[in-house]
Amino acid sequence: MNKLKIVPIAITAALTAVLLFGGWFAYRHYGIEKPLDRAAASIPGVEAANIETTGTLVKVSVELDSDADLGEVYRTIKKNGAQQIGSRQLELQVTAPGSELLDKAWSYSLFDVAEAMENRKYSSIREAMTKLSEQFPNVEATTDIDESNVYVSLKDGDRAKFVVLPRQPATLGVWPNA
């Protein structure tokens, strides 16, 4: 009976693990994240994009200029990255050059927006944004909706605040991107 040599077996196992996990990380980075990053960065209004993937989630963090169309950014990323996203959930986190006025305006309308989301009365969000524009004349508010989210954009000159509200009332609470 031959004796097994521990050192060659350990080296083979280590090399196999490095190749397996290295290949998986390389695929995730070059096959999923980089193409999505390029697709997101090419959308008008997107200044920078960063992609993070997990087993069930693709998180796209974008920095937008004040003239970006938030709903269109989401839909374009979802369409152009459909192959890389696959069956994972797409989550969009947005940053933009904001202001205290925009934060104050958003907090003014937050209760009305939360109530509309909870009751699935999405047209009430548009009414809340109209009321917000009357209360804060310098703030221009726009809304957009699709099957996944409600998008709220507040603009004050070259400053903007973008909020993505998921259309699942069970996950409603304090929005992390608000």
SEZA-604237 format. One record per residue (C-alpha): residue in three letters; x, y, z. Coordinates in pm, whole numbers, plus 32768, in hexadecimal, padded with zeros to 4 digits. Example, Ala and Ser with C-alpha at 12.3 -4.5 7.8 and 13.67 -1.06 7.14 Angstrom:
2
ALA84CE7E3E830CSER85577F9682CA
// end
This chain:
178
MET800080008000ASN808C81567F9ELYS80A0826C809ALEU7FF183AD8040LYS80D884D68038ILE803E85F580FBVAL810587158062PRO80A686D67EF4ILE7F3A86A07F56ALA7F3387E48024ILE7FD788A87F09THR7EE0881B7E0BALA7DB7886E7EEBALA7E3989D07F26LEU7E738A0F7DB2THR7D1A89857D5FALA7C778A6C7E60VAL7D398B9A7DE0LEU7CD88B527C77LEU7B6D8B0E7CCEPHE7B348C3E7DAAGLY7C188D1C7CDAGLY7B538CC27BA3TRP7A0B8D0A7C52PHE7A838E5F7CCCALA7B128EB27B75TYR79C88E547ACDARG79018F237BC6HIS79E4904F7B95TYR7A2290417A1BGLY78E88F8A79ADILE77E2903B7A82GLU785A91717B38LYS793392147A2BPRO783291F6790FLEU7722928079F6ASP780B93947A66ARG784C93F978FBALA76D893E578A6ALA767994BF79D0ALA778D95BF7995SER771F95EE782AILE75BF96617886PRO758297D87863GLY7585987F79B9VAL765A97747A61GLU77A698047AD2ALA782B96CD7B83ALA77B6956A7BC7ASN782194517CAEILE779992EE7CA3GLU778B91F17DBFTHR76FB90957D92THR768C8F897E84GLY75D48E467E48THR747B8EE57E2DLEU74BF90597E07VAL756B91467D17LYS75A492947DC2VAL75EE93B27CD5SER766994F17D7BVAL765B96187C8FGLU76B897837CAELEU75CB98557BDFASP75D699B97B66SER74A99A927BB2ASP740E9A667A58ALA740698E97A5BASP72C2982C7A22LEU72C197377B46GLY71B9964A7ABCGLU7267963A796CVAL73B695F17A14TYR731D94C87ACEARG726A9440799BTHR739D946478BDILE747E93B179B8LYS737C929A79D7LYS7357927B785DASN74C7929877FBGLY753A91BD791CALA742B90B37902GLN75268FA478ABGLN760A8FF679D0ILE74EE90327AC8GLY74378EF37A6DSER73398E947B78ARG73D98F6D7C84GLN7328909A7D15LEU73A991ED7C9DGLU73D192F57DABLEU742A94587D4DGLN74D5953D7E47VAL74EE96A67DD8THR75C597C87E44ALA75B999287DBBPRO762C9A817E25GLY75189AD07F1DSER74C09BF67FFCGLU741D9C3F814ALEU72F09CD28096LEU72B59B8D7FDAASP72DA9AC08118LYS71E39BA681C8ALA70EF9B9280A5TRP71069A16809ESER70CC99FC8215TYR6F9D9AE181EASER6EFC99EB80F9LEU6F7A98A88194PHE6E3D985A8257ASP6D5E98858125VAL6E4897B18051ALA6E5E969E8158GLU6CE496958179ALA6CBB96817FFEMET6DB895657FEAGLU6D1894A68108ASN6BBD94C2806DARG6C3B948E7F0ALYS6BA195D97E9FTYR6CC3963D7DC3SER6C0D97647D27SER6C0F98027E82ILE6D8A981C7E64ARG6D6299007D38GLU6C6A99D27E00ALA6D6199E17F23MET6E729A587E37THR6D8C9B657DA9LYS6D439BD87F0CLEU6EB89BD27F55SER6F029CB07E25GLU6DFF9DA97EA2GLN6E949DAA8001PHE6FFA9DC97F7BPRO6FE79E9A7E39ASN71569E627DDDVAL71309CE77DE3GLU70C79C347CA7ALA70379ADA7CF3THR6FFE99C37BF8THR6F85985E7C22ASP6F9897257B52ILE6F1D95C27B88ASP6F5494687AF8GLU6F0993047B62SER702093067C67ASN704394627CFBVAL6FC295C17D21TYR70CA96C97CCEVAL70C898227D69SER71B399327CEFLEU71D39A817D9ELYS729C9B927CF6ASP73129CE47D72GLY73EC9D857C67ASP751F9CAB7C3FARG74CF9BE57D7DALA73F69AAE7D7ELYS736C99A07E60PHE730498527DD1VAL7239974F7E8BVAL71E495EE7E18LEU70B595607ECBPRO707F93E87EA1ARG6F1A93857E57GLN6F0E92767F63PRO6E5392FE8093ALA6ED591E58171THR70369270814FLEU6FC693D48196GLY706A948B82B1VAL7176958F82B9TRP72069588815CPRO737F95608163ASN73AF96428035ALA72CA975C80A8
// end
